[in-house]
Amino acid sequence: NNNKRVAANDPIALMQMGMEYHHKGEEEAAVDHLTKAAELGFVEAHWKLAFFYEKGLGVEEDAKKALYHYEEAAMAVIVMLDMLLYLMRCKIIGLREQSSI
């Protein structure tokens, strides 16, 4: 049940609920849920919040807050890509070592 997950502060459920509120036109409730999900570290919630602040959906338009959330999301993506690159390097090194045996 999504309500139980929201009550348990599941960031994915919070973001989903926030988007449900958005689709119903309840923008302030959407922002509340997205904010909570972002505070819990859910990257996609940062992307969505940035858009809400950029367009003034449920909040006053705020370019600084929009930029903050875009930057938070971008930094998380950079970290994930860095980890992926590291894993790929490890795999390639492992393949090289196996082929030289």
C-alpha positions in Angstrom: 0.0 0.0 0.0 1.5 3.3 -1.1 0.0 5.2 1.9 1.9 2.9 4.3 5.1 3.4 2.3 4.6 7.2 2.5 4.0 7.0 6.2 7.3 5.0 6.5 9.1 7.8 4.6 9.9 5.7 1.6 11.3 8.3 -0.8 10.1 6.6 -3.9 6.5 6.4 -2.6 6.8 10.0 -1.4 7.8 11.1 -4.9 5.0 9.0 -6.5 2.5 10.5 -4.2 3.8 14.0 -4.9 3.3 13.4 -8.6 -0.2 12.1 -8.0 -1.0 15.3 -6.2 0.6 17.3 -9.1 -1.7 15.5 -11.6 -4.7 16.3 -9.5 -3.6 20.0 -9.5 -2.7 20.0 -5.8 0.7 21.6 -6.3 1.4 22.5 -2.7 0.9 18.9 -1.5 3.0 17.8 -4.4 5.9 20.1 -3.4 5.6 18.9 0.2 6.0 15.2 -0.8 8.7 15.9 -3.4 10.7 18.0 -0.8 10.6 15.1 1.7 11.7 12.6 -1.0 14.6 14.9 -2.0 15.6 15.4 1.7 15.8 11.6 1.9 18.2 11.6 -1.0 16.0 10.6 -3.9 17.7 12.2 -7.0 14.6 12.2 -9.2 12.7 14.2 -6.6 15.4 16.9 -6.9 14.9 17.0 -10.7 11.1 17.4 -10.3 11.4 20.0 -7.5 13.8 22.1 -9.7 11.1 22.2 -12.4 8.4 23.1 -9.8 10.5 26.0 -8.6 11.5 27.0 -12.1 7.8 27.2 -13.2 6.3 28.3 -9.9 4.1 25.2 -9.4 2.9 25.1 -5.9 5.6 27.5 -4.8 6.7 31.0 -5.8 9.1 30.9 -8.8 12.6 30.8 -7.4 15.5 30.5 -9.8 18.0 30.0 -6.9 16.0 27.0 -5.5 15.5 25.6 -9.0 19.3 25.8 -9.6 20.0 24.2 -6.2 17.8 21.2 -7.0 19.2 20.9 -10.5 22.7 20.9 -9.1 21.9 18.3 -6.4 20.5 16.0 -9.1 23.4 16.6 -11.4 26.0 15.9 -8.7 24.3 12.6 -7.9 24.3 11.6 -11.5 28.0 12.5 -11.8 28.8 10.3 -8.8 26.8 7.4 -10.3 28.6 7.8 -13.6 32.0 7.9 -11.8 31.2 4.7 -10.0 30.1 3.0 -13.3 33.4 4.1 -15.0 35.3 2.6 -12.0 33.5 -0.7 -12.3 34.1 -0.8 -16.1 37.8 -0.2 -15.6 37.9 -3.0 -13.0 36.2 -5.3 -15.5 38.6 -4.4 -18.3 41.6 -4.9 -16.1 40.2 -8.3 -15.0 39.7 -9.3 -18.6 43.2 -8.3 -19.5 44.6 -10.3 -16.6 42.6 -13.4 -17.6 43.7 -13.2 -21.2 47.4 -13.0 -20.3 47.3 -16.2 -18.2 
